[in-house]
Amino acid sequence: MEFSIGDIVQMKKKHPCGSYDWQIFRMGADFRIVCRGCGHSVMLSRPKFEKNVKKIVGHEEIPDYLK
């Protein structure tokens, strides 16, 4: 799968807030993703992230002040 900053991905397991959707904020050796339900931010290694992604749901641009 090809990912880009701003992609909204659906993970295999849901977050404790109940949301499955996360948005990618940073890419590289690690990914920084933010929960679309509660705003919680998590850093994951690339292999762990790619293993846990189910599908890409959509894309939304990230404002410059949040990058």
HELIX and SHEET records of a PDB file:
HELIX    1   1 ARG A   46  ASN A   52  1                                   7    
HELIX    2   2 ASP A   64  LEU A   66  5                                   3    
SHEET    1   A 5 SER A  41  SER A  45  0                                        
SHEET    2   A 5 ASP A  30  CYS A  35 -1                                        
SHEET    3   A 5 ASP A  21  ARG A  26 -1                                        
SHEET    4   A 5 ASP A   7  MET A  11 -1                                        
SHEET    5   A 5 VAL A  53  HIS A  59 -1                                        
END                                                                             
